[in-house]
Amino acid sequence: MNEYIQENKETIDRWCRDGWEWSVPVSHEEFVQAKQGDCQLFLTPTKPIPRQWLGELTGKTVLALASGGGQQGPLLTALGAQVTVLDFSDEQLMRERIVAQREGYEIQLVQADMSQPLPFADSSFDLIVHPVSNVYVRDVLPIWRECFRVLKRGGSLLSGLDNGINFILDDEGERVICSLPFDPLTNPEHRRMCQADGSGFQFSHGLEEQIGGQLKAGFTFLDLYEDSDRTGNLHDRNIPQYFATFSRKETRG
């Protein structure tokens, strides 16, 4: 395992203990509403996944990839899926366990580093849900290839992705302060910035890596949408910071 991955694990565990928004589990009321069909799932901060991207989930096997925290996993379960959550953070997995115990359902929790080969057999899942998280991994093509491998034919990959603008601007979103790609492993200034704000090791990825990487892995690209943070200068100016993609492993090929 790369050393930076361990540091990122420790960073996210600390964020969780400090009340990170992506570690706040869904409430009992939200879980009940989801079971009744009233459900919004998020890959990016503000826009929910289109319902048609999810399809019918009853009895489907779903991998929530780097998606701990008690948010996507419980809602996917409430919609009828058989869910496996893979995350490297102890704190994120603990929150999944808390919600499962509270609501009385079974869920498979796997602690693993997504930058390594996934610990699943070929063709294990009907759907992979992957919110914004590959910013914590330097090389994303192996992730797309592993997603393709563990998906069944006809299975779908839903991914939330950072478009890079967050890495080049200052905290106010007004002034360009960095070049791309943002890579603290090779650029000392980028590393200094990560250390200064306690954000672990984060990496920008361009469209060639994100969309092109999915295509290289074998996926058929179907749809996308853009999104921003809930507040801030970029949000106020309607400037996207994230995008979500919908891809499929075709039944033939």
LODONU-708456 format. One record per residue (C-alpha): residue in one letter; x, y, z. Coordinates in nm, 3 decimals, always signed. Layout:
node res:A | c1:X | c2:Y | c3:Z
...
This chain:
node res:M | c1:+0.000 | c2:+0.000 | c3:+0.000
node res:N | c1:+0.125 | c2:+0.350 | c3:-0.084
node res:E | c1:+0.210 | c2:+0.556 | c3:+0.225
node res:Y | c1:-0.009 | c2:+0.846 | c3:+0.113
node res:I | c1:-0.314 | c2:+0.617 | c3:+0.119
node res:Q | c1:-0.260 | c2:+0.549 | c3:+0.489
node res:E | c1:-0.229 | c2:+0.920 | c3:+0.559
node res:N | c1:-0.553 | c2:+0.983 | c3:+0.370
node res:K | c1:-0.726 | c2:+0.716 | c3:+0.579
node res:E | c1:-0.614 | c2:+0.887 | c3:+0.898
node res:T | c1:-0.719 | c2:+1.227 | c3:+0.762
node res:I | c1:-1.071 | c2:+1.109 | c3:+0.676
node res:D | c1:-1.106 | c2:+0.936 | c3:+1.014
node res:R | c1:-1.020 | c2:+1.269 | c3:+1.177
node res:W | c1:-1.267 | c2:+1.460 | c3:+0.959
node res:C | c1:-1.539 | c2:+1.212 | c3:+1.056
node res:R | c1:-1.475 | c2:+1.264 | c3:+1.426
node res:D | c1:-1.496 | c2:+1.639 | c3:+1.362
node res:G | c1:-1.839 | c2:+1.612 | c3:+1.197
node res:W | c1:-1.751 | c2:+1.601 | c3:+0.825
node res:E | c1:-2.070 | c2:+1.640 | c3:+0.619
node res:W | c1:-2.003 | c2:+1.316 | c3:+0.427
node res:S | c1:-1.992 | c2:+1.121 | c3:+0.752
node res:V | c1:-2.332 | c2:+1.223 | c3:+0.891
node res:P | c1:-2.561 | c2:+0.918 | c3:+0.860
node res:V | c1:-2.914 | c2:+0.938 | c3:+0.726
node res:S | c1:-3.185 | c2:+0.969 | c3:+0.987
node res:H | c1:-3.445 | c2:+0.707 | c3:+1.070
node res:E | c1:-3.703 | c2:+0.927 | c3:+0.898
node res:E | c1:-3.498 | c2:+0.942 | c3:+0.577
node res:F | c1:-3.457 | c2:+0.565 | c3:+0.581
node res:V | c1:-3.832 | c2:+0.512 | c3:+0.623
node res:Q | c1:-3.909 | c2:+0.759 | c3:+0.344
node res:A | c1:-3.668 | c2:+0.575 | c3:+0.115
node res:K | c1:-3.845 | c2:+0.245 | c3:+0.184
node res:Q | c1:-4.165 | c2:+0.418 | c3:+0.074
node res:G | c1:-4.000 | c2:+0.524 | c3:-0.251
node res:D | c1:-3.925 | c2:+0.885 | c3:-0.151
node res:C | c1:-3.547 | c2:+0.885 | c3:-0.184
node res:Q | c1:-3.271 | c2:+1.113 | c3:-0.305
node res:L | c1:-2.920 | c2:+0.973 | c3:-0.347
node res:F | c1:-2.622 | c2:+1.198 | c3:-0.409
node res:L | c1:-2.293 | c2:+1.144 | c3:-0.593
node res:T | c1:-2.208 | c2:+1.518 | c3:-0.576
node res:P | c1:-2.305 | c2:+1.786 | c3:-0.323
node res:T | c1:-2.645 | c2:+1.916 | c3:-0.437
node res:K | c1:-2.797 | c2:+1.730 | c3:-0.733
node res:P | c1:-2.956 | c2:+1.388 | c3:-0.670
node res:I | c1:-2.892 | c2:+1.093 | c3:-0.898
node res:P | c1:-3.164 | c2:+1.074 | c3:-1.167
node res:R | c1:-3.396 | c2:+0.790 | c3:-1.073
node res:Q | c1:-3.363 | c2:+0.633 | c3:-1.418
node res:W | c1:-2.988 | c2:+0.593 | c3:-1.362
node res:L | c1:-3.058 | c2:+0.364 | c3:-1.066
node res:G | c1:-3.324 | c2:+0.151 | c3:-1.232
node res:E | c1:-3.511 | c2:-0.112 | c3:-1.032
node res:L | c1:-3.296 | c2:-0.212 | c3:-0.734
node res:T | c1:-3.502 | c2:-0.483 | c3:-0.568
node res:G | c1:-3.278 | c2:-0.786 | c3:-0.529
node res:K | c1:-2.988 | c2:-0.624 | c3:-0.715
node res:T | c1:-2.631 | c2:-0.650 | c3:-0.589
node res:V | c1:-2.479 | c2:-0.304 | c3:-0.538
node res:L | c1:-2.125 | c2:-0.200 | c3:-0.450
node res:A | c1:-2.099 | c2:+0.135 | c3:-0.273
node res:L | c1:-1.735 | c2:+0.205 | c3:-0.361
node res:A | c1:-1.544 | c2:+0.434 | c3:-0.121
node res:S | c1:-1.891 | c2:+0.528 | c3:-0.006
node res:G | c1:-1.902 | c2:+0.475 | c3:+0.370
node res:G | c1:-2.059 | c2:+0.715 | c3:+0.617
node res:G | c1:-2.411 | c2:+0.580 | c3:+0.646
node res:Q | c1:-2.553 | c2:+0.781 | c3:+0.356
node res:Q | c1:-2.571 | c2:+0.594 | c3:+0.024
node res:G | c1:-2.557 | c2:+0.243 | c3:+0.174
node res:P | c1:-2.872 | c2:+0.269 | c3:+0.388
node res:L | c1:-3.077 | c2:+0.432 | c3:+0.111
node res:L | c1:-2.973 | c2:+0.174 | c3:-0.147
node res:T | c1:-3.072 | c2:-0.095 | c3:+0.103
node res:A | c1:-3.407 | c2:+0.075 | c3:+0.164
node res:L | c1:-3.469 | c2:+0.064 | c3:-0.212
node res:G | c1:-3.434 | c2:-0.314 | c3:-0.202
node res:A | c1:-3.071 | c2:-0.369 | c3:-0.300
node res:Q | c1:-2.823 | c2:-0.614 | c3:-0.148
node res:V | c1:-2.548 | c2:-0.369 | c3:-0.062
node res:T | c1:-2.175 | c2:-0.406 | c3:-0.008
node res:V | c1:-1.990 | c2:-0.096 | c3:+0.117
node res:L | c1:-1.617 | c2:-0.079 | c3:+0.055
node res:D | c1:-1.428 | c2:+0.196 | c3:+0.236
node res:F | c1:-1.084 | c2:+0.231 | c3:+0.392
node res:S | c1:-1.194 | c2:+0.453 | c3:+0.682
node res:D | c1:-1.273 | c2:+0.293 | c3:+1.017
node res:E | c1:-1.498 | c2:+0.584 | c3:+1.106
node res:Q | c1:-1.696 | c2:+0.571 | c3:+0.782
node res:L | c1:-1.756 | c2:+0.197 | c3:+0.818
node res:M | c1:-1.856 | c2:+0.241 | c3:+1.182
node res:R | c1:-2.134 | c2:+0.477 | c3:+1.072
node res:E | c1:-2.260 | c2:+0.219 | c3:+0.824
node res:R | c1:-2.271 | c2:-0.036 | c3:+1.104
node res:I | c1:-2.458 | c2:+0.202 | c3:+1.335
node res:V | c1:-2.734 | c2:+0.267 | c3:+1.080
node res:A | c1:-2.768 | c2:-0.102 | c3:+0.992
node res:Q | c1:-2.808 | c2:-0.192 | c3:+1.359
node res:R | c1:-3.053 | c2:+0.093 | c3:+1.414
node res:E | c1:-3.273 | c2:-0.005 | c3:+1.120
node res:G | c1:-3.231 | c2:-0.381 | c3:+1.152
node res:Y | c1:-3.091 | c2:-0.474 | c3:+0.811
node res:E | c1:-2.787 | c2:-0.668 | c3:+0.695
node res:I | c1:-2.511 | c2:-0.506 | c3:+0.493
node res:Q | c1:-2.168 | c2:-0.631 | c3:+0.394
node res:L | c1:-1.888 | c2:-0.398 | c3:+0.506
node res:V | c1:-1.543 | c2:-0.436 | c3:+0.354
node res:Q | c1:-1.242 | c2:-0.236 | c3:+0.467
node res:A | c1:-1.007 | c2:-0.207 | c3:+0.171
node res:D | c1:-0.797 | c2:+0.036 | c3:-0.033
node res:M | c1:-0.973 | c2:+0.104 | c3:-0.365
node res:S | c1:-0.640 | c2:+0.179 | c3:-0.535
node res:Q | c1:-0.562 | c2:-0.194 | c3:-0.504
node res:P | c1:-0.743 | c2:-0.484 | c3:-0.678
node res:L | c1:-1.094 | c2:-0.506 | c3:-0.537
node res:P | c1:-1.154 | c2:-0.812 | c3:-0.314
node res:F | c1:-1.446 | c2:-0.942 | c3:-0.520
node res:A | c1:-1.491 | c2:-1.206 | c3:-0.788
node res:D | c1:-1.553 | c2:-1.114 | c3:-1.151
node res:S | c1:-1.912 | c2:-1.018 | c3:-1.233
node res:S | c1:-2.022 | c2:-0.976 | c3:-0.870
node res:F | c1:-2.241 | c2:-0.666 | c3:-0.891
node res:D | c1:-2.529 | c2:-0.521 | c3:-1.089
node res:L | c1:-2.446 | c2:-0.161 | c3:-0.994
node res:I | c1:-2.155 | c2:+0.039 | c3:-0.856
node res:V | c1:-2.220 | c2:+0.372 | c3:-0.682
node res:H | c1:-1.899 | c2:+0.575 | c3:-0.646
node res:P | c1:-1.937 | c2:+0.929 | c3:-0.502
node res:V | c1:-1.658 | c2:+1.188 | c3:-0.524
node res:S | c1:-1.364 | c2:+1.002 | c3:-0.371
node res:N | c1:-1.103 | c2:+0.924 | c3:-0.634
node res:V | c1:-0.946 | c2:+1.265 | c3:-0.560
node res:Y | c1:-0.766 | c2:+1.072 | c3:-0.283
node res:V | c1:-0.602 | c2:+0.834 | c3:-0.532
node res:R | c1:-0.328 | c2:+0.928 | c3:-0.776
node res:D | c1:-0.402 | c2:+0.677 | c3:-1.054
node res:V | c1:-0.766 | c2:+0.625 | c3:-1.144
node res:L | c1:-0.746 | c2:+0.399 | c3:-1.451
node res:P | c1:-0.690 | c2:+0.087 | c3:-1.233
node res:I | c1:-1.007 | c2:+0.177 | c3:-1.042
node res:W | c1:-1.213 | c2:+0.191 | c3:-1.363
node res:R | c1:-1.068 | c2:-0.141 | c3:-1.478
node res:E | c1:-1.155 | c2:-0.305 | c3:-1.147
node res:C | c1:-1.507 | c2:-0.162 | c3:-1.161
node res:F | c1:-1.548 | c2:-0.311 | c3:-1.507
node res:R | c1:-1.419 | c2:-0.648 | c3:-1.388
node res:V | c1:-1.650 | c2:-0.682 | c3:-1.087
node res:L | c1:-1.962 | c2:-0.561 | c3:-1.269
node res:K | c1:-2.195 | c2:-0.808 | c3:-1.436
node res:R | c1:-2.270 | c2:-0.773 | c3:-1.805
node res:G | c1:-2.534 | c2:-0.504 | c3:-1.837
node res:G | c1:-2.429 | c2:-0.353 | c3:-1.502
node res:S | c1:-2.392 | c2:+0.021 | c3:-1.446
node res:L | c1:-2.131 | c2:+0.249 | c3:-1.292
node res:L | c1:-2.246 | c2:+0.579 | c3:-1.136
node res:S | c1:-1.957 | c2:+0.806 | c3:-1.042
node res:G | c1:-1.923 | c2:+1.147 | c3:-0.878
node res:L | c1:-1.610 | c2:+1.330 | c3:-0.993
node res:D | c1:-1.418 | c2:+1.652 | c3:-0.926
node res:N | c1:-1.353 | c2:+1.856 | c3:-1.244
node res:G | c1:-1.029 | c2:+2.013 | c3:-1.115
node res:I | c1:-1.137 | c2:+2.373 | c3:-1.059
node res:N | c1:-1.127 | c2:+2.328 | c3:-0.682
node res:F | c1:-0.755 | c2:+2.263 | c3:-0.705
node res:I | c1:-0.657 | c2:+2.576 | c3:-0.899
node res:L | c1:-0.845 | c2:+2.846 | c3:-0.704
node res:D | c1:-0.798 | c2:+2.997 | c3:-0.359
node res:D | c1:-1.038 | c2:+2.914 | c3:-0.076
node res:E | c1:-1.267 | c2:+3.201 | c3:-0.179
node res:G | c1:-1.292 | c2:+3.066 | c3:-0.534
node res:E | c1:-1.174 | c2:+3.394 | c3:-0.683
node res:R | c1:-0.804 | c2:+3.374 | c3:-0.773
node res:V | c1:-0.603 | c2:+3.114 | c3:-0.965
node res:I | c1:-0.318 | c2:+2.999 | c3:-0.741
node res:C | c1:-0.222 | c2:+2.654 | c3:-0.878
node res:S | c1:-0.137 | c2:+2.476 | c3:-1.198
node res:L | c1:-0.276 | c2:+2.142 | c3:-1.306
node res:P | c1:-0.236 | c2:+1.856 | c3:-1.258
node res:F | c1:-0.245 | c2:+1.895 | c3:-0.882
node res:D | c1:-0.011 | c2:+1.625 | c3:-0.754
node res:P | c1:+0.144 | c2:+1.659 | c3:-0.407
node res:L | c1:+0.360 | c2:+1.352 | c3:-0.465
node res:T | c1:+0.560 | c2:+1.525 | c3:-0.737
node res:N | c1:+0.503 | c2:+1.898 | c3:-0.675
node res:P | c1:+0.651 | c2:+2.030 | c3:-0.347
node res:E | c1:+0.427 | c2:+2.338 | c3:-0.350
node res:H | c1:+0.116 | c2:+2.125 | c3:-0.387
node res:R | c1:+0.234 | c2:+1.907 | c3:-0.101
node res:R | c1:+0.294 | c2:+2.211 | c3:+0.117
node res:M | c1:-0.060 | c2:+2.332 | c3:+0.049
node res:C | c1:-0.211 | c2:+1.996 | c3:+0.144
node res:Q | c1:-0.011 | c2:+1.986 | c3:+0.464
node res:A | c1:-0.104 | c2:+2.345 | c3:+0.553
node res:D | c1:-0.478 | c2:+2.279 | c3:+0.548
node res:G | c1:-0.463 | c2:+1.921 | c3:+0.677
node res:S | c1:-0.630 | c2:+1.772 | c3:+0.370
node res:G | c1:-0.409 | c2:+1.467 | c3:+0.327
node res:F | c1:-0.299 | c2:+1.389 | c3:-0.027
node res:Q | c1:-0.545 | c2:+1.490 | c3:-0.298
node res:F | c1:-0.507 | c2:+1.477 | c3:-0.675
node res:S | c1:-0.676 | c2:+1.642 | c3:-0.971
node res:H | c1:-0.788 | c2:+1.426 | c3:-1.263
node res:G | c1:-0.876 | c2:+1.552 | c3:-1.609
node res:L | c1:-1.147 | c2:+1.433 | c3:-1.845
node res:E | c1:-0.899 | c2:+1.205 | c3:-2.020
node res:E | c1:-0.854 | c2:+1.016 | c3:-1.692
node res:Q | c1:-1.214 | c2:+1.028 | c3:-1.575
node res:I | c1:-1.424 | c2:+0.979 | c3:-1.888
node res:G | c1:-1.144 | c2:+0.853 | c3:-2.111
node res:G | c1:-1.037 | c2:+0.611 | c3:-1.839
node res:Q | c1:-1.385 | c2:+0.461 | c3:-1.818
node res:L | c1:-1.391 | c2:+0.418 | c3:-2.195
node res:K | c1:-1.046 | c2:+0.256 | c3:-2.193
node res:A | c1:-1.166 | c2:+0.015 | c3:-1.925
node res:G | c1:-1.443 | c2:-0.097 | c3:-2.159
node res:F | c1:-1.745 | c2:+0.104 | c3:-2.044
node res:T | c1:-2.006 | c2:+0.260 | c3:-2.269
node res:F | c1:-2.064 | c2:+0.620 | c3:-2.165
node res:L | c1:-2.434 | c2:+0.709 | c3:-2.135
node res:D | c1:-2.493 | c2:+1.038 | c3:-1.956
node res:L | c1:-2.360 | c2:+1.305 | c3:-1.718
node res:Y | c1:-2.461 | c2:+1.610 | c3:-1.517
node res:E | c1:-2.264 | c2:+1.891 | c3:-1.348
node res:D | c1:-2.285 | c2:+2.026 | c3:-0.994
node res:S | c1:-2.124 | c2:+2.269 | c3:-0.749
node res:D | c1:-2.084 | c2:+2.307 | c3:-0.375
node res:R | c1:-2.385 | c2:+2.427 | c3:-0.177
node res:T | c1:-2.234 | c2:+2.771 | c3:-0.110
node res:G | c1:-1.946 | c2:+2.993 | c3:-0.218
node res:N | c1:-1.840 | c2:+3.213 | c3:-0.507
node res:L | c1:-1.844 | c2:+2.935 | c3:-0.766
node res:H | c1:-2.190 | c2:+2.822 | c3:-0.657
node res:D | c1:-2.318 | c2:+3.179 | c3:-0.672
node res:R | c1:-2.181 | c2:+3.219 | c3:-1.026
node res:N | c1:-2.319 | c2:+2.881 | c3:-1.139
node res:I | c1:-1.969 | c2:+2.749 | c3:-1.214
node res:P | c1:-1.953 | c2:+2.366 | c3:-1.194
node res:Q | c1:-1.697 | c2:+2.204 | c3:-0.967
node res:Y | c1:-1.810 | c2:+1.843 | c3:-1.005
node res:F | c1:-1.976 | c2:+1.614 | c3:-1.251
node res:A | c1:-2.143 | c2:+1.276 | c3:-1.230
node res:T | c1:-2.125 | c2:+1.006 | c3:-1.497
node res:F | c1:-2.345 | c2:+0.713 | c3:-1.594
node res:S | c1:-2.169 | c2:+0.427 | c3:-1.773
node res:R | c1:-2.254 | c2:+0.069 | c3:-1.853
node res:K | c1:-2.078 | c2:-0.263 | c3:-1.907
node res:E | c1:-2.254 | c2:-0.385 | c3:-2.219
node res:T | c1:-2.415 | c2:-0.726 | c3:-2.235
node res:R | c1:-2.187 | c2:-0.821 | c3:-2.523
node res:G | c1:-1.833 | c2:-0.735 | c3:-2.616
